[in-house]
Amino acid sequence: MSFVIPLLMVASGFTLIFSGKIVGTVWLITAGIVSRVGKGLLRRAEGMKFNRLKSGELRNRALKMADHMGVTISRVYIVPAGKGHLTNAYGLSDAIGLTDSLGQYLTKTQIDYVMAHELAHVSLKHGRKHLLLVLGMFLILSLVLFRLSHYAVALLPFAEIAVVIGPLIAIYYFSRRFEYAADAFAVDFTGDPETAIRALVNLHKIHEVPARSGRFTELFMTHPPLALRTAAIAEAGRIPVERLHRILSDEGIPALAAE
């Protein structure tokens, strides 16, 4: 419900729109609703629950950091790792969330970088930009397909592929750009790119995702591969390549450091 069914509904909706039937827009709207409901059910199945912190050292650190960064947040959440054994952080519209397992894998300064990264998402309004991007993209595609409906027979096979793959690639591309931007913002604030790199490496080892990805695979990733992301942080923080390789080797990724 969070991905596959909405994707099929989007494809069906655009097919109807391309055939000149306005009812296709209803399918697109319904796909968005189903996706949101599905994500909520997925979080519940994984045991995810956002518990508001009303006091404590972590909450105070987060609010103090937000104040120094010029970011306005009203809440800080702690999220149980749950059945999915999640270790992550979340930037919401006016709040951030941290899983309760972060402290098992990251040092205090590394957690501070993670918080700065999520606060950067809030400051740069990436959640709102992502929503506007999706809405704008589907609106433009709907208008274009309505205009091309008289070419339906000849173009339908290509259009059905383009309207599914195209938006996904664009959404994932901007998602990766948002991650780069949040990294740069957080590194600029903390002034400690080495800690940022070590934090990302530790999270990478927990999630067991590839450090490198092929160009085609990267097209469908919401986050940049570790190799590209750490290289971007090193460049922003003026860390020499040799030093970056040493950090990666020290953190137990010698293969990546050797490349």
MIDOSE-1310 file (N, C-alpha, C; in nm, 2 decimals, decimal comma, always signed):
residues 259
msfv	+0,08/-0,12/+0,00/+0,00/+0,00/+0,00/+0,09/+0,13/+0,00; +0,21/+0,12/+0,05/+0,29/+0,24/+0,06/+0,36/+0,27/-0,08; +0,37/+0,17/-0,16/+0,44/+0,19/-0,29/+0,38/+0,12/-0,41; +0,37/-0,01/-0,41/+0,33/-0,09/-0,53/+0,19/-0,05/-0,57
ipll	+0,10/-0,06/-0,48/-0,04/-0,03/-0,53/-0,06/+0,11/-0,57; +0,00/+0,21/-0,50/-0,01/+0,35/-0,55/+0,06/+0,37/-0,69; +0,17/+0,30/-0,71/+0,24/+0,31/-0,84/+0,15/+0,25/-0,95; +0,08/+0,14/-0,93/-0,01/+0,08/-1,03/-0,13/+0,18/-1,05
mvas	-0,17/+0,24/-0,95/-0,28/+0,34/-0,96/-0,24/+0,46/-1,04; -0,12/+0,51/-1,02/-0,07/+0,62/-1,10/-0,06/+0,58/-1,24; -0,01/+0,46/-1,27/+0,00/+0,42/-1,41/-0,14/+0,41/-1,48; -0,24/+0,36/-1,40/-0,37/+0,35/-1,46/-0,43/+0,49/-1,47
gftl	-0,41/+0,58/-1,38/-0,46/+0,71/-1,39/-0,41/+0,79/-1,51; -0,28/+0,78/-1,53/-0,22/+0,84/-1,65/-0,27/+0,78/-1,78; -0,29/+0,65/-1,78/-0,34/+0,59/-1,90/-0,48/+0,64/-1,93; -0,56/+0,66/-1,83/-0,70/+0,72/-1,85/-0,69/+0,86/-1,90
ifsg	-0,59/+0,94/-1,84/-0,58/+1,08/-1,88/-0,53/+1,09/-2,02; -0,44/+1,00/-2,06/-0,38/+1,00/-2,19/-0,49/+0,96/-2,29; -0,60/+0,89/-2,24/-0,71/+0,86/-2,33/-0,82/+0,97/-2,33; -0,79/+1,08/-2,27/-0,88/+1,19/-2,26/-0,99/+1,18/-2,16
kivg	-0,97/+1,09/-2,06/-1,07/+1,08/-1,95/-1,02/+1,15/-1,83; -1,10/+1,25/-1,78/-1,06/+1,32/-1,67/-1,06/+1,24/-1,54; -1,14/+1,13/-1,54/-1,15/+1,05/-1,42/-1,01/+1,00/-1,38; -0,91/+1,00/-1,47/-0,78/+0,96/-1,44/-0,72/+1,04/-1,32
tvwl	-0,76/+1,17/-1,31/-0,71/+1,25/-1,20/-0,75/+1,20/-1,07; -0,87/+1,14/-1,06/-0,92/+1,08/-0,94/-0,83/+0,96/-0,90; -0,78/+0,89/-0,99/-0,69/+0,78/-0,96/-0,56/+0,83/-0,90; -0,51/+0,94/-0,96/-0,39/+1,00/-0,90/-0,40/+1,05/-0,76
itag	-0,52/+1,11/-0,73/-0,54/+1,16/-0,60/-0,56/+1,05/-0,50; -0,63/+0,94/-0,55/-0,65/+0,83/-0,46/-0,52/+0,75/-0,44; -0,43/+0,75/-0,54/-0,30/+0,69/-0,52/-0,22/+0,76/-0,41; -0,23/+0,89/-0,40/-0,16/+0,97/-0,30/-0,22/+0,93/-0,16
ivsr	-0,35/+0,92/-0,15/-0,41/+0,89/-0,02/-0,37/+0,75/+0,02; -0,38/+0,65/-0,07/-0,34/+0,51/-0,04/-0,20/+0,50/+0,01; -0,11/+0,58/-0,06/+0,03/+0,58/-0,02/+0,05/+0,63/+0,12; -0,01/+0,74/+0,16/+0,00/+0,79/+0,29/-0,05/+0,69/+0,40
vgkg	-0,17/+0,63/+0,37/-0,22/+0,53/+0,46/-0,13/+0,41/+0,47; -0,08/+0,37/+0,36/+0,02/+0,26/+0,35/+0,14/+0,28/+0,44; +0,20/+0,40/+0,43/+0,32/+0,44/+0,50/+0,29/+0,43/+0,65; +0,16/+0,48/+0,69/+0,13/+0,48/+0,83/+0,11/+0,33/+0,88
llrr	+0,05/+0,25/+0,80/+0,04/+0,11/+0,84/+0,18/+0,04/+0,85; +0,27/+0,08/+0,75/+0,40/+0,02/+0,76/+0,48/+0,06/+0,88; +0,46/+0,18/+0,92/+0,53/+0,23/+1,04/+0,47/+0,16/+1,17; +0,34/+0,14/+1,16/+0,28/+0,06/+1,28/+0,33/-0,08/+1,28
aegm	+0,34/-0,14/+1,16/+0,38/-0,28/+1,16/+0,53/-0,30/+1,21; +0,61/-0,20/+1,18/+0,75/-0,20/+1,22/+0,76/-0,15/+1,37; +0,65/-0,12/+1,43/+0,66/-0,08/+1,57/+0,71/+0,07/+1,59; +0,70/+0,15/+1,48/+0,74/+0,29/+1,49/+0,64/+0,37/+1,56
kfnr	+0,68/+0,45/+1,66/+0,59/+0,54/+1,73/+0,67/+0,66/+1,77; +0,62/+0,78/+1,74/+0,69/+0,90/+1,77/+0,64/+0,95/+1,91; +0,73/+0,93/+2,01/+0,71/+0,97/+2,15/+0,77/+1,11/+2,18; +0,69/+1,20/+2,21/+0,74/+1,34/+2,24/+0,83/+1,34/+2,36
lksg	+0,95/+1,40/+2,35/+1,03/+1,42/+2,47/+0,99/+1,55/+2,53; +0,96/+1,55/+2,66/+0,92/+1,67/+2,73/+1,03/+1,72/+2,82; +1,14/+1,65/+2,84/+1,25/+1,69/+2,92/+1,37/+1,60/+2,88; +1,48/+1,63/+2,94/+1,60/+1,54/+2,92/+1,71/+1,61/+2,85
elrn	+1,83/+1,55/+2,86/+1,95/+1,61/+2,80/+1,95/+1,61/+2,65; +1,89/+1,51/+2,59/+1,89/+1,50/+2,44/+1,79/+1,61/+2,39; +1,68/+1,62/+2,45/+1,59/+1,73/+2,40/+1,65/+1,87/+2,42; +1,72/+1,89/+2,53/+1,78/+2,02/+2,55/+1,89/+2,05/+2,45
ralk	+1,97/+1,95/+2,41/+2,07/+1,96/+2,31/+2,01/+1,99/+2,18; +1,90/+1,92/+2,14/+1,84/+1,94/+2,01/+1,78/+2,09/+2,00; +1,71/+2,13/+2,11/+1,65/+2,26/+2,10/+1,76/+2,37/+2,10; +1,87/+2,35/+2,18/+1,97/+2,45/+2,18/+2,04/+2,46/+2,04
madh	+2,06/+2,34/+1,98/+2,12/+2,34/+1,85/+2,03/+2,41/+1,75; +1,90/+2,38/+1,76/+1,81/+2,44/+1,66/+1,81/+2,60/+1,68; +1,82/+2,64/+1,80/+1,83/+2,79/+1,83/+1,95/+2,85/+1,76; +2,07/+2,78/+1,78/+2,19/+2,83/+1,72/+2,19/+2,83/+1,57
mgvt	+2,12/+2,73/+1,51/+2,11/+2,72/+1,37/+2,00/+2,81/+1,31; +1,92/+2,88/+1,39/+1,82/+2,96/+1,35/+1,70/+2,88/+1,29; +1,68/+2,76/+1,35/+1,57/+2,68/+1,31/+1,46/+2,67/+1,42; +1,34/+2,69/+1,38/+1,23/+2,69/+1,48/+1,17/+2,55/+1,48
isrv	+1,18/+2,48/+1,59/+1,11/+2,35/+1,61/+1,03/+2,35/+1,74; +0,92/+2,28/+1,74/+0,84/+2,28/+1,86/+0,85/+2,15/+1,94; +0,90/+2,05/+1,87/+0,90/+1,92/+1,94/+1,02/+1,84/+1,90; +1,06/+1,75/+1,99/+1,17/+1,65/+1,97/+1,11/+1,51/+2,01
yivp	+1,12/+1,42/+1,91/+1,06/+1,29/+1,94/+1,17/+1,18/+1,95; +1,14/+1,08/+2,03/+1,22/+0,96/+2,04/+1,14/+0,85/+1,98; +1,20/+0,77/+1,89/+1,13/+0,67/+1,82/+1,19/+0,53/+1,85; +1,11/+0,44/+1,91/+1,16/+0,31/+1,94/+1,21/+0,24/+1,81
agkg	+1,32/+0,17/+1,83/+1,37/+0,09/+1,71/+1,27/+0,00/+1,65; +1,19/-0,06/+1,74/+1,08/-0,15/+1,70/+1,12/-0,28/+1,63; +1,02/-0,34/+1,57/+1,04/-0,47/+1,51/+1,14/-0,47/+1,39; +1,14/-0,35/+1,33/+1,23/-0,34/+1,21/+1,37/-0,31/+1,25
hltn	+1,40/-0,30/+1,38/+1,53/-0,27/+1,43/+1,59/-0,14/+1,36; +1,51/-0,04/+1,35/+1,55/+0,08/+1,28/+1,65/+0,16/+1,36; +1,75/+0,22/+1,29/+1,84/+0,32/+1,35/+1,84/+0,43/+1,25; +1,78/+0,54/+1,29/+1,76/+0,65/+1,19/+1,72/+0,78/+1,26
aygl	+1,70/+0,88/+1,18/+1,66/+1,01/+1,23/+1,56/+1,07/+1,13; +1,48/+1,16/+1,17/+1,38/+1,21/+1,09/+1,36/+1,36/+1,10; +1,35/+1,44/+0,99/+1,32/+1,58/+1,00/+1,18/+1,60/+0,95; +1,10/+1,66/+1,04/+0,96/+1,68/+1,01/+0,94/+1,83/+0,99
sdai	+0,82/+1,88/+0,97/+0,79/+2,02/+0,94/+0,84/+2,11/+1,04; +0,82/+2,08/+1,17/+0,87/+2,17/+1,28/+0,92/+2,08/+1,40; +0,97/+1,97/+1,37/+1,02/+1,88/+1,47/+1,13/+1,78/+1,41; +1,20/+1,72/+1,50/+1,29/+1,61/+1,46/+1,26/+1,49/+1,54
gltd	+1,30/+1,37/+1,49/+1,28/+1,25/+1,56/+1,41/+1,17/+1,55; +1,44/+1,10/+1,66/+1,56/+1,02/+1,67/+1,52/+0,88/+1,72; +1,57/+0,77/+1,66/+1,54/+0,64/+1,72/+1,63/+0,62/+1,85; +1,57/+0,54/+1,94/+1,63/+0,52/+2,07/+1,76/+0,44/+2,06
slgq	+1,79/+0,38/+1,94/+1,91/+0,30/+1,92/+2,03/+0,37/+1,87; +2,02/+0,50/+1,84/+2,13/+0,58/+1,79/+2,25/+0,57/+1,89; +2,22/+0,59/+2,01/+2,33/+0,59/+2,11/+2,41/+0,47/+2,12; +2,36/+0,36/+2,07/+2,43/+0,23/+2,08/+2,54/+0,22/+1,97
yltk	+2,53/+0,31/+1,87/+2,62/+0,30/+1,76/+2,70/+0,43/+1,73; +2,65/+0,54/+1,78/+2,71/+0,67/+1,75/+2,76/+0,73/+1,88; +2,87/+0,81/+1,87/+2,91/+0,89/+1,98/+2,82/+1,01/+2,00; +2,84/+1,08/+2,10/+2,76/+1,20/+2,13/+2,78/+1,31/+2,02
tqid	+2,91/+1,33/+1,97/+2,93/+1,43/+1,87/+2,87/+1,38/+1,74; +2,87/+1,25/+1,71/+2,81/+1,20/+1,59/+2,66/+1,21/+1,59; +2,60/+1,19/+1,71/+2,46/+1,22/+1,72/+2,42/+1,36/+1,70; +2,51/+1,45/+1,75/+2,49/+1,60/+1,72/+2,49/+1,63/+1,57
yvma	+2,58/+1,56/+1,50/+2,58/+1,58/+1,35/+2,45/+1,53/+1,29; +2,40/+1,42/+1,33/+2,28/+1,36/+1,28/+2,16/+1,46/+1,31; +2,16/+1,52/+1,43/+2,06/+1,62/+1,47/+2,07/+1,74/+1,38; +2,19/+1,79/+1,36/+2,22/+1,90/+1,27/+2,17/+1,88/+1,13
hela	+2,19/+1,76/+1,08/+2,15/+1,72/+0,95/+2,00/+1,72/+0,94; +1,93/+1,67/+1,04/+1,78/+1,67/+1,03/+1,73/+1,81/+1,05; +1,79/+1,89/+1,13/+1,75/+2,03/+1,15/+1,77/+2,11/+1,02; +1,87/+2,07/+0,94/+1,90/+2,13/+0,81/+1,78/+2,11/+0,72
hvsl	+1,73/+1,98/+0,72/+1,61/+1,95/+0,64/+1,49/+2,04/+0,68; +1,48/+2,06/+0,81/+1,37/+2,15/+0,85/+1,39/+2,29/+0,81; +1,51/+2,34/+0,83/+1,54/+2,48/+0,79/+1,53/+2,50/+0,64; +1,57/+2,41/+0,56/+1,56/+2,42/+0,41/+1,42/+2,38/+0,36
khgr	+1,33/+2,34/+0,45/+1,19/+2,31/+0,41/+1,19/+2,20/+0,30; +1,27/+2,10/+0,32/+1,27/+1,99/+0,22/+1,15/+1,91/+0,21; +1,08/+1,89/+0,33/+0,95/+1,82/+0,33/+0,85/+1,89/+0,24; +0,84/+2,02/+0,26/+0,74/+2,10/+0,18/+0,78/+2,10/+0,03
khll	+0,91/+2,12/+0,01/+0,96/+2,12/-0,13/+0,93/+1,99/-0,20; +0,95/+1,88/-0,13/+0,92/+1,75/-0,19/+0,78/+1,73/-0,22; +0,69/+1,78/-0,14/+0,54/+1,77/-0,17/+0,51/+1,85/-0,29; +0,56/+1,98/-0,29/+0,53/+2,06/-0,41/+0,59/+2,01/-0,53
lvlg	+0,70/+1,94/-0,52/+0,76/+1,88/-0,64/+0,67/+1,77/-0,70; +0,62/+1,69/-0,61/+0,54/+1,57/-0,65/+0,41/+1,63/-0,72; +0,35/+1,72/-0,65/+0,22/+1,78/-0,70/+0,24/+1,85/-0,83; +0,35/+1,93/-0,84/+0,37/+2,00/-0,96/+0,40/+1,91/-1,08
mfli	+0,48/+1,80/-1,05/+0,52/+1,71/-1,16/+0,40/+1,64/-1,21; +0,31/+1,59/-1,12/+0,19/+1,52/-1,17/+0,09/+1,61/-1,24; +0,09/+1,73/-1,19/+0,00/+1,83/-1,26/+0,05/+1,86/-1,40; +0,18/+1,88/-1,42/+0,23/+1,91/-1,55/+0,21/+1,79/-1,64
lslv	+0,24/+1,67/-1,59/+0,22/+1,55/-1,67/+0,08/+1,53/-1,71; -0,01/+1,56/-1,62/-0,16/+1,54/-1,66/-0,20/+1,63/-1,77; -0,15/+1,76/-1,76/-0,18/+1,86/-1,87/-0,12/+1,82/-2,00; +0,00/+1,77/-2,00/+0,07/+1,73/-2,12/+0,00/+1,61/-2,18
lfrl	-0,04/+1,51/-2,10/-0,10/+1,40/-2,16/-0,24/+1,43/-2,21; -0,31/+1,52/-2,15/-0,44/+1,56/-2,20/-0,42/+1,62/-2,34; -0,32/+1,70/-2,36/-0,29/+1,77/-2,49/-0,25/+1,67/-2,59; -0,19/+1,56/-2,55/-0,14/+1,46/-2,64/-0,23/+1,34/-2,66
shya	-0,35/+1,35/-2,61/-0,44/+1,24/-2,61/-0,48/+1,19/-2,75; -0,48/+1,28/-2,85/-0,51/+1,24/-2,99/-0,40/+1,16/-3,05; -0,29/+1,15/-2,98/-0,18/+1,06/-3,03/-0,18/+0,93/-2,95; -0,29/+0,90/-2,89/-0,29/+0,79/-2,79/-0,24/+0,66/-2,85
vall	-0,29/+0,62/-2,96/-0,26/+0,49/-3,02/-0,11/+0,47/-3,04; -0,05/+0,58/-3,10/+0,09/+0,57/-3,14/+0,18/+0,58/-3,02; +0,15/+0,66/-2,92/+0,24/+0,70/-2,81/+0,21/+0,62/-2,68; +0,09/+0,56/-2,67/+0,05/+0,50/-2,54/+0,16/+0,41/-2,48
pfae	+0,22/+0,31/-2,55/+0,32/+0,23/-2,49/+0,44/+0,30/-2,43; +0,48/+0,41/-2,50/+0,59/+0,49/-2,45/+0,55/+0,58/-2,33; +0,43/+0,63/-2,34/+0,38/+0,72/-2,24/+0,36/+0,64/-2,11; +0,31/+0,52/-2,11/+0,29/+0,44/-1,99/+0,41/+0,42/-1,92
iavv	+0,52/+0,40/-1,99/+0,65/+0,38/-1,92/+0,71/+0,51/-1,87; +0,70/+0,61/-1,95/+0,75/+0,74/-1,91/+0,69/+0,80/-1,79; +0,55/+0,79/-1,78/+0,48/+0,85/-1,67/+0,50/+0,78/-1,54; +0,55/+0,66/-1,54/+0,58/+0,58/-1,42/+0,73/+0,60/-1,38
igpl	+0,82/+0,58/-1,48/+0,96/+0,58/-1,45/+1,01/+0,73/-1,44; +0,96/+0,81/-1,52/+1,01/+0,95/-1,52/+0,99/+1,02/-1,39; +0,87/+1,03/-1,33/+0,85/+1,09/-1,20/+0,94/+1,03/-1,09; +0,95/+0,89/-1,09/+1,03/+0,83/-0,99/+1,17/+0,87/-0,99
iaiy	+1,23/+0,88/-1,11/+1,37/+0,92/-1,13/+1,39/+1,06/-1,08; +1,29/+1,15/-1,12/+1,30/+1,29/-1,08/+1,29/+1,31/-0,93; +1,19/+1,24/-0,87/+1,17/+1,25/-0,73/+1,30/+1,20/-0,65; +1,35/+1,08/-0,69/+1,47/+1,03/-0,63/+1,59/+1,12/-0,65
yfsr	+1,60/+1,19/-0,76/+1,71/+1,28/-0,79/+1,71/+1,39/-0,69; +1,59/+1,46/-0,68/+1,58/+1,57/-0,59/+1,60/+1,53/-0,44; +1,55/+1,41/-0,41/+1,57/+1,36/-0,27/+1,72/+1,35/-0,24; +1,80/+1,30/-0,34/+1,95/+1,29/-0,32/+2,01/+1,43/-0,31
rfey	+1,96/+1,52/-0,39/+2,01/+1,66/-0,38/+1,98/+1,72/-0,24; +1,86/+1,69/-0,19/+1,83/+1,74/-0,05/+1,92/+1,68/+0,05; +1,96/+1,56/+0,04/+2,06/+1,50/+0,13/+2,19/+1,57/+0,13; +2,24/+1,59/+0,01/+2,37/+1,66/-0,01/+2,36/+1,80/+0,06
aada	+2,25/+1,87/+0,03/+2,23/+2,01/+0,09/+2,23/+2,00/+0,24; +2,16/+1,90/+0,30/+2,15/+1,89/+0,44/+2,29/+1,86/+0,50; +2,36/+1,77/+0,43/+2,50/+1,74/+0,48/+2,58/+1,87/+0,48; +2,58/+1,95/+0,37/+2,66/+2,07/+0,36/+2,62/+2,17/+0,47
favd	+2,49/+2,18/+0,49/+2,44/+2,27/+0,60/+2,49/+2,23/+0,73; +2,48/+2,10/+0,76/+2,52/+2,05/+0,89/+2,67/+2,06/+0,92; +2,75/+2,03/+0,81/+2,89/+2,04/+0,82/+2,94/+2,18/+0,84; +2,87/+2,27/+0,77/+2,91/+2,42/+0,79/+2,88/+2,46/+0,93
ftgd	+2,77/+2,41/+0,99/+2,73/+2,45/+1,13/+2,82/+2,39/+1,23; +2,85/+2,26/+1,22/+2,93/+2,19/+1,32/+3,08/+2,22/+1,30; +3,12/+2,24/+1,18/+3,26/+2,26/+1,15/+3,35/+2,14/+1,18; +3,28/+2,02/+1,17/+3,35/+1,90/+1,20/+3,32/+1,79/+1,09
peta	+3,37/+1,81/+0,97/+3,34/+1,71/+0,86/+3,38/+1,57/+0,89; +3,49/+1,55/+0,97/+3,54/+1,41/+1,00/+3,43/+1,34/+1,09; +3,37/+1,41/+1,18/+3,27/+1,34/+1,26/+3,15/+1,31/+1,17; +3,12/+1,40/+1,08/+3,01/+1,37/+0,99/+3,03/+1,24/+0,91
iral	+3,15/+1,23/+0,86/+3,19/+1,11/+0,78/+3,18/+0,98/+0,86; +3,24/+0,99/+0,99/+3,23/+0,87/+1,07/+3,09/+0,84/+1,11; +3,01/+0,93/+1,13/+2,87/+0,91/+1,17/+2,80/+0,83/+1,05; +2,82/+0,88/+0,93/+2,76/+0,82/+0,81/+2,81/+0,68/+0,79
vnlh	+2,94/+0,66/+0,81/+3,00/+0,52/+0,80/+2,93/+0,43/+0,90; +2,92/+0,47/+1,02/+2,86/+0,39/+1,12/+2,72/+0,35/+1,09; +2,64/+0,45/+1,04/+2,50/+0,42/+1,00/+2,50/+0,33/+0,88; +2,59/+0,34/+0,79/+2,60/+0,26/+0,68/+2,63/+0,11/+0,72
kihe	+2,71/+0,09/+0,81/+2,74/-0,04/+0,86/+2,62/-0,11/+0,93; +2,54/-0,03/+1,00/+2,43/-0,08/+1,06/+2,32/-0,13/+0,96; +2,30/-0,04/+0,86/+2,20/-0,07/+0,76/+2,24/-0,17/+0,65; +2,37/-0,20/+0,65/+2,43/-0,30/+0,55/+2,39/-0,27/+0,41
vpar	+2,40/-0,15/+0,37/+2,37/-0,11/+0,23/+2,50/-0,10/+0,15; +2,51/-0,12/+0,02/+2,63/-0,10/-0,05/+2,69/+0,04/-0,04; +2,82/+0,04/-0,03/+2,89/+0,17/-0,02/+2,89/+0,24/-0,16; +2,89/+0,16/-0,26/+2,89/+0,21/-0,40/+2,77/+0,15/-0,47
sgrf	+2,73/+0,23/-0,57/+2,61/+0,18/-0,65/+2,64/+0,21/-0,80; +2,59/+0,13/-0,89/+2,60/+0,17/-1,03/+2,51/+0,29/-1,07; +2,54/+0,35/-1,18/+2,47/+0,47/-1,22/+2,32/+0,44/-1,23; +2,28/+0,32/-1,28/+2,14/+0,29/-1,30/+2,08/+0,27/-1,17
telf	+2,14/+0,20/-1,08/+2,08/+0,17/-0,94/+2,07/+0,30/-0,87; +2,16/+0,39/-0,88/+2,15/+0,52/-0,81/+2,03/+0,60/-0,85; +1,98/+0,58/-0,97/+1,87/+0,66/-1,02/+1,75/+0,63/-0,93; +1,74/+0,52/-0,86/+1,62/+0,48/-0,78/+1,66/+0,48/-0,63
mthp	+1,76/+0,56/-0,59/+1,79/+0,57/-0,45/+1,75/+0,70/-0,39; +1,70/+0,70/-0,27/+1,66/+0,83/-0,21/+1,78/+0,90/-0,15; +1,88/+0,82/-0,11/+2,00/+0,88/-0,05/+2,12/+0,85/-0,14; +2,22/+0,94/-0,15/+2,34/+0,91/-0,23/+2,42/+0,79/-0,17
plal	+2,49/+0,72/-0,25/+2,57/+0,61/-0,20/+2,68/+0,67/-0,10; +2,72/+0,59/-0,01/+2,82/+0,63/+0,09/+2,94/+0,69/+0,03; +2,99/+0,63/-0,08/+3,12/+0,68/-0,14/+3,10/+0,82/-0,19; +2,99/+0,85/-0,26/+2,97/+0,99/-0,31/+2,94/+1,08/-0,20
rtaa	+2,87/+1,04/-0,10/+2,82/+1,13/+0,01/+2,94/+1,17/+0,10; +3,03/+1,07/+0,13/+3,15/+1,11/+0,21/+3,24/+1,19/+0,13; +3,25/+1,17/+0,00/+3,34/+1,25/-0,08/+3,29/+1,39/-0,09; +3,16/+1,41/-0,10/+3,10/+1,55/-0,10/+3,13/+1,62/+0,03
iaea	+3,12/+1,55/+0,14/+3,14/+1,61/+0,28/+3,29/+1,65/+0,29; +3,38/+1,56/+0,24/+3,52/+1,58/+0,25/+3,56/+1,71/+0,17; +3,49/+1,72/+0,05/+3,52/+1,84/-0,03/+3,47/+1,96/+0,03; +3,35/+1,96/+0,09/+3,29/+2,07/+0,16/+3,37/+2,11/+0,28
grip	+3,43/+2,01/+0,35/+3,51/+2,04/+0,47/+3,65/+2,05/+0,44; +3,69/+2,05/+0,32/+3,83/+2,07/+0,27/+3,92/+1,96/+0,34; +3,87/+1,84/+0,34/+3,95/+1,72/+0,38/+4,02/+1,66/+0,26; +4,16/+1,65/+0,27/+4,23/+1,59/+0,15/+4,18/+1,45/+0,13
verl	+4,20/+1,40/+0,01/+4,15/+1,27/-0,03/+4,23/+1,16/+0,05; +4,35/+1,18/+0,08/+4,43/+1,09/+0,16/+4,38/+1,08/+0,30; +4,34/+1,19/+0,35/+4,28/+1,19/+0,49/+4,14/+1,12/+0,49; +4,06/+1,14/+0,38/+3,93/+1,07/+0,37/+3,95/+0,92/+0,37
hril	+4,05/+0,88/+0,29/+4,08/+0,73/+0,28/+4,12/+0,68/+0,42; +4,20/+0,75/+0,49/+4,24/+0,71/+0,62/+4,12/+0,69/+0,72; +4,03/+0,79/+0,71/+3,91/+0,78/+0,80/+3,83/+0,66/+0,77; +3,81/+0,64/+0,64/+3,73/+0,52/+0,60/+3,80/+0,39/+0,64
sdeg	+3,93/+0,39/+0,62/+4,00/+0,27/+0,66/+3,99/+0,24/+0,81; +4,01/+0,35/+0,89/+4,00/+0,34/+1,04/+3,86/+0,29/+1,08; +3,76/+0,33/+1,00/+3,62/+0,29/+1,04/+3,58/+0,15/+0,98; +3,68/+0,08/+0,92/+3,65/-0,05/+0,88/+3,60/-0,07/+0,74
ipal	+3,62/+0,03/+0,65/+3,58/+0,01/+0,51/+3,71/+0,03/+0,43; +3,81/-0,06/+0,44/+3,93/-0,04/+0,36/+3,91/-0,05/+0,21; +3,82/-0,14/+0,17/+3,79/-0,15/+0,03/+3,75/-0,02/-0,04; +3,66/+0,05/+0,03/+3,62/+0,18/-0,02/+3,73/+0,28/-0,02
aae	+3,81/+0,28/+0,09/+3,92/+0,37/+0,10/+4,03/+0,35/+0,00; +4,04/+0,22/-0,05/+4,15/+0,19/-0,14/+4,11/+0,24/-0,28; +3,98/+0,26/-0,31/+3,94/+0,30/-0,45/+3,97/+0,45/-0,48
